[in-house]
Amino acid sequence: MGREKRIEYKGAIYHVISKTVSSENAFTGEKDYKHFIKLTCNAFSKYQAMLLSFALMKNHYHLLIKTEKANLSQIMHEINSKYAHHFNSVHIRKGHLFQDRYKSYVIADDEYFLNAFVYINLNPLEAQLVEQLEDYKWCSYRYFKDKNNAPKCLNFEEIYNLSGIEISRFTQFIMSKASVYEKYEQEINEHDSEKDIKKIREIFTKIQNKYGSIVKNRELKYLFVYALYHKKFRPADISLALEIPDFTVRRIKNKAEKRMASDTAFIEWFNEIDKQF
């Protein structure tokens, strides 16, 4: 069976993590780090993407990316394949450098974006690579204080647009949110937006085939959205899967919740829909 396609769409934001095979070091010195950043910026320019944060560690890296087109797979293939070719050539090495399947977490709401932003920038400090974050050259944190020397593809303006935080306050904000680190790390280890979005869409198709259009039938939409909440799917993932605004998802959920308190027919239909999961 082939692999499922990743969730890709125009304007999508991702936290990407790519790890090496067998935890082998991907960077052995300054030249390697610099070459990786150069390749990354070239790929982002070619594919019209924005770099919002990065942290290059010894055997893996983190990128916070916004794609203008639905092309994350192309971007990542270009970065990893070109860097692996360079690394193997320079260090007289053969074989794959990065694991074949990188992780990509869809950033579906403002809170998730800020948590990912903080987490990525705190990585070198949490890994005890430095005592002061600004001393680590291969993380975006340093360049929030040293903008003139930042990689050309690090998009300060878009970070501000998405966060509402002034550039001069980025480092202060990151350090003030250090408590987010462990919580976010646990979440990305336990939760996979891409899998949940695909699962929601599978169930959507199943229910439509059995009961008719969810889009056209308001009652069915209310029942379906409430059932998704009942099964602990996140509102942001429901929003992305169904392609409706997050505030609409929450409004539907609240209305359905009220009807569950008194509408017998609605309760009976909910129990029927709930069985389809």
QUIKA-V213973 format. One line per field, one symbol per residue. ss: DSSP state (2 for helix, 1 for strand, 0 for the rest). phi: phi as a letter, one per 40 degrees, with the letter a starting at -180 (. if undefined). A space follows every 50 residues. Layout:
BEGIN
ss: ???
phi: ???
END
This chain:
BEGIN
ss: 00000000000011111111222000000222222222222222222011 11111100011111111000022222222222222222220000000100 00111100022222222222222222000000222000122220002220 00010222222220002222222222000222222222220022222222 22222222222000000222222222222200002222222200022222 222222222200022222222222000
phi: .ccccccbacgcbbbbbbbccffcccbbadccdcccccccccccccbfbb cbaaacbcbaabbbbbbcbcadccccccccccccccccccbfbbgcccdc bccbbccbacccccccdcdcccdccccfcacbdccccbacddccbbdcbc dcccccccccdcbgbcdcbdcccdccbdccdccccccccbbbdccccccd cccdccccccbhccccccccccccccccdccgccdcccdcccfbddccdc cccccccccccacccccccccccdccc
END
